[in-house]
Amino acid sequence: MPNPELINHIPEEFPGLSRVWVYQCSRAFIEKEEKEVNEQLHHFYAQWMSHGAPVKGWAKLLYRQFIVMLADESQDQLGGCSIDGAVRVIKSLERQYDVNFFDRMMITFLIKNKAEMLPFTQVQYAIDKGYINKDTLMFNNVVLTKDELLEKWLVPVSESWLASRVTFIDK
């Protein structure tokens, strides 16, 4: 079932198989930064090109901590250079705001409607102490398409890739 909050942010006109990239930031952006980041992302995707043709793309900062990029590949596959261009934008934002978008060892959970990060090495401890459980929602940043983003980006830990790497305590 699609996440109702997310549906309001993701453009409807993109096909379900549109390609998705999720970049998780090492911290949440403040409101002023969020506006600046979204302006820069809009500037990027408004002139995004692949093999000399415009890319139907979209990008936005969600939950003040995740940059989500979409590209409609229903007509043409994106070229490597156009994907590199997107990564350059992310790297530029890293330098500008002194953040990290490429730390795959940080896992983010939705706790009390707020994105909370934990190092992968501390997840089992958080489960053991009851801070998170199998029903805690987790941001599954390995989604690849718009449909997956809507259906599987925010999932209970028990339904995520993390489930096979932790032990839940039944109480």
PLY file of the C-alpha trace (Angstrom):
ply
format ascii 1.0
element vertex 171
property float x
property float y
property float z
element edge 170
property int vertex1
property int vertex2
end_header
0.00 0.00 0.00
1.47 3.36 -0.97
2.59 5.71 1.78
-0.10 8.45 1.77
2.30 11.17 2.99
4.77 10.34 0.24
2.18 10.35 -2.55
1.62 14.07 -1.94
5.30 14.82 -2.63
6.09 12.58 -5.62
4.89 13.84 -9.03
2.02 11.74 -10.41
3.08 12.15 -14.04
6.10 9.87 -13.65
5.52 6.22 -14.60
5.80 3.63 -11.83
9.00 2.22 -13.33
10.77 5.60 -13.28
14.25 5.22 -11.87
14.86 6.41 -8.32
17.92 7.35 -6.29
17.72 8.06 -2.56
20.56 9.94 -0.90
20.43 9.94 2.89
22.06 12.91 4.57
24.16 12.62 7.72
21.93 15.21 9.40
18.61 16.94 8.92
18.66 20.28 7.14
17.18 23.35 8.81
14.32 25.16 7.05
16.54 27.78 5.35
18.89 25.07 4.05
15.95 22.93 2.90
14.71 25.79 0.70
18.20 26.35 -0.74
18.73 22.64 -1.42
15.36 22.33 -3.15
16.15 25.38 -5.31
19.48 23.84 -6.36
17.85 20.48 -7.08
15.18 22.18 -9.20
17.84 24.09 -11.11
19.66 20.79 -11.78
16.74 18.72 -13.01
15.26 21.57 -15.05
18.33 21.36 -17.30
19.23 17.67 -16.85
20.35 16.17 -20.16
21.24 12.70 -21.39
22.82 12.17 -24.81
21.86 15.73 -25.75
18.16 15.25 -24.92
16.33 16.64 -21.89
15.71 14.16 -19.07
12.24 14.12 -17.55
13.53 14.37 -14.02
12.58 15.50 -10.55
14.37 15.85 -7.22
13.44 17.05 -3.77
14.61 16.96 -0.18
12.13 14.87 1.81
11.88 14.56 5.59
14.59 17.27 5.55
17.13 14.46 5.32
16.73 12.53 2.05
17.29 13.71 -1.47
15.06 11.70 -3.76
15.71 11.87 -7.51
13.43 10.49 -10.23
14.12 10.00 -13.91
11.58 8.77 -16.44
13.41 6.21 -18.57
10.32 5.07 -20.48
11.62 6.69 -23.69
15.40 6.45 -23.27
17.84 5.02 -20.72
19.95 7.59 -18.91
23.55 7.70 -19.98
26.44 7.39 -17.55
27.35 11.05 -17.95
23.86 12.18 -16.94
23.98 9.96 -13.84
27.45 11.35 -13.06
25.94 14.84 -13.32
23.39 13.97 -10.65
26.14 12.62 -8.38
28.14 15.83 -8.92
25.16 17.83 -7.63
24.99 15.65 -4.52
28.77 15.98 -3.97
28.48 19.75 -4.36
25.75 19.86 -1.70
27.98 17.78 0.58
30.75 20.38 0.33
28.40 23.34 0.61
26.68 22.10 3.78
29.47 19.96 5.28
27.35 16.80 5.24
27.67 13.23 3.93
25.21 11.61 1.53
27.19 8.41 0.97
27.50 6.80 4.43
25.75 3.47 3.89
26.46 2.35 7.47
23.85 4.71 8.93
20.30 3.39 9.16
17.36 5.77 9.59
14.13 4.96 11.39
10.92 6.97 11.70
10.43 7.42 15.42
7.66 9.71 16.68
7.31 11.12 13.14
10.98 12.14 13.07
13.85 10.60 11.12
16.34 9.15 13.62
19.69 7.75 12.51
21.69 4.93 14.06
24.99 3.41 13.01
24.39 -0.11 11.69
26.60 -1.44 14.50
24.18 -0.06 17.14
20.91 -1.34 15.66
20.93 -4.64 17.57
21.63 -2.76 20.82
18.66 -0.44 20.08
16.45 -3.50 19.53
17.70 -5.17 22.72
16.93 -2.01 24.72
13.47 -1.60 23.17
14.25 1.65 21.37
13.20 0.05 18.09
11.31 -3.16 17.35
10.15 -5.23 14.37
7.28 -2.79 13.74
9.43 0.38 13.80
9.37 2.02 10.38
12.69 2.13 8.58
13.77 4.09 5.52
14.67 1.46 2.93
17.00 3.51 0.73
17.68 0.67 -1.73
14.43 1.23 -3.64
14.97 1.47 -7.40
11.68 2.66 -8.94
8.91 5.14 -8.20
6.55 2.25 -7.37
9.08 0.83 -4.89
9.59 4.28 -3.41
5.86 4.65 -2.77
5.35 1.09 -1.53
8.61 0.02 0.09
10.68 3.05 1.09
9.16 3.30 4.56
8.63 -0.22 5.87
8.59 -2.02 9.21
12.05 -3.34 10.09
10.63 -6.88 9.93
9.86 -6.37 6.20
13.19 -4.77 5.31
16.60 -6.04 4.24
17.71 -5.39 7.84
15.41 -8.11 9.28
17.79 -10.95 8.41
20.70 -9.15 10.09
19.14 -8.61 13.54
17.42 -10.66 16.24
14.12 -9.49 17.64
13.16 -10.03 21.25
9.65 -11.34 21.69
7.98 -9.81 24.70
0 1
1 2
2 3
3 4
4 5
5 6
6 7
7 8
8 9
9 10
10 11
11 12
12 13
13 14
14 15
15 16
16 17
17 18
18 19
19 20
20 21
21 22
22 23
23 24
24 25
25 26
26 27
27 28
28 29
29 30
30 31
31 32
32 33
33 34
34 35
35 36
36 37
37 38
38 39
39 40
40 41
41 42
42 43
43 44
44 45
45 46
46 47
47 48
48 49
49 50
50 51
51 52
52 53
53 54
54 55
55 56
56 57
57 58
58 59
59 60
60 61
61 62
62 63
63 64
64 65
65 66
66 67
67 68
68 69
69 70
70 71
71 72
72 73
73 74
74 75
75 76
76 77
77 78
78 79
79 80
80 81
81 82
82 83
83 84
84 85
85 86
86 87
87 88
88 89
89 90
90 91
91 92
92 93
93 94
94 95
95 96
96 97
97 98
98 99
99 100
100 101
101 102
102 103
103 104
104 105
105 106
106 107
107 108
108 109
109 110
110 111
111 112
112 113
113 114
114 115
115 116
116 117
117 118
118 119
119 120
120 121
121 122
122 123
123 124
124 125
125 126
126 127
127 128
128 129
129 130
130 131
131 132
132 133
133 134
134 135
135 136
136 137
137 138
138 139
139 140
140 141
141 142
142 143
143 144
144 145
145 146
146 147
147 148
148 149
149 150
150 151
151 152
152 153
153 154
154 155
155 156
156 157
157 158
158 159
159 160
160 161
161 162
162 163
163 164
164 165
165 166
166 167
167 168
168 169
169 170
